[in-house]
Amino acid sequence: MSAFAFDSNLVFDLGMNNGDDTDYYLKRGFRVVGLEANPGLCEKAALRFSDAIAQGQLAIVHAAIWESSGETVFHVNLENDHWSSIDIGWAGRNDSNCEAITVRCVTLPELFAEHGVPFYLKIDVEGVDHVVLDQLRGLERLPQFVSVEDCRFGFQYMETLSACGYDGFKLLDQSTVGDMRDPSVDHSFQPGSSGPFGNDVPGAWASYDAAVDVYSHTVRDLSGQRLAPRTQWWDIHCTHLPTSASGPSKREKHHV
């Protein structure tokens, strides 16, 4: 059975993009590893967070996460950098223009070995999120909290996370994030950012079965047909709940 990194002060931002999520994690006092395959976005983040990098609070990893290390082709969407992906079908949706570049690729276990196991793992890597989730299986130590951007594989994502030992789930409607704030650090979440995480995500933690039931009546049905309007989209959040029925430990409350 895996242990969970409830005492870590590290956050992984996989799919750092413009750095809005990293900015929030740094404000919260976490040490951050931001992974981004788009070299232009890495350069902008290096300028934006130069102080945090100099102080050792942020490490930017210019790479794509993949099934194995080495190099791979990454498709930079020239019209919407949020869609850039290893998967050309994902990156080039709506017939948008893409540029193919060669980037270094790494695995999740390699990142954990180099930087440590994070308290929170944010996964938003456009089309290869399942690769990250699959690599969580069997690891001896896992993040206390994980989030992943929902897509048509949402049922499989929750099934994989449950198999890893995560037993508390929440759905966060990302269309509402732009209206949210964290007053503890005077932070207003930008539209398109991931928003709060862990115990700060609104609502109570639900069991796997209850979360699947809510998902199947809210997001998409068991056949995969989308139920919600396109103006709504979700992140799936999960945690390993404490054994005590009284709620999170004091250490968990301190971090999130």
Steps between C-alpha positions, in 0.01 A plus 500: 500500500630843404581777747374852434709818518284694747810662648653625173533872425532439126250554216538368145346719228495266201392717210619832643391696190497875583589442866178623664472180706868508595453860616228387742699206635799726563280750685385214720861438597548173316812395318394444138613290206346635180518280191436653159593376151444828316838681498343843456287456810802375696692815407213724612465310828873529565466878480177518696631285785868592496502580872338169597745310279798684654372420848460131418122507542425418134656259253383524138533174308498558124373158388194301408382222727474169322514122530881493482787747518694626199357724229164530333313720252287767664241700306478869599161644416566843350146624563428367849805391701273322751438233236865419427566128540701194406178375341450683169131413502469683828727793411354559155133491586268729302761498219719742693861562399777313679878492493677168564812524718723244669508515880647301786254265666499366854293259708318569823720262705808685368357832616415356841851356534663832413276746683304299757138388528264799508223577744286592200533385140322713239463322165399701193710369214252500211438154364755304703353537849433125501874437463564686826218323683617158383848575638356559848411131522728301723711789630601464864422864584225707342380863516242575767289688244469461121297686240459424132315682225188308405443379145312214339714260705376634833356166612832328432689777681296451816532124474880525476518742793281273711725205418796705625335537841323834467163481672377861510386681184370844400402659169590866448311688229786693339263757350449634854868540590526858377252603771699339783752651743737377767493782758775336704753617238288770334485301177228526235500202265531583133246356254657190348716427803455183703376677811503367856606147587476245775269579788445851360304364202133570583290211626556187702718211390290224342576130475602358164155350439322822597731709281440274200126532556517882513729508197268273298205733567687830469788478252443208263295181513638146506492484119732802486240749381562847640220627723627846596520799266835582340527806721569267793805281546644321800809395687486177697660534846582214731671422830576218736267565790625473859394189686338709773142603434572833666657643183846598376796499731636827635789475257263467203301803618822698531596441139165546326 
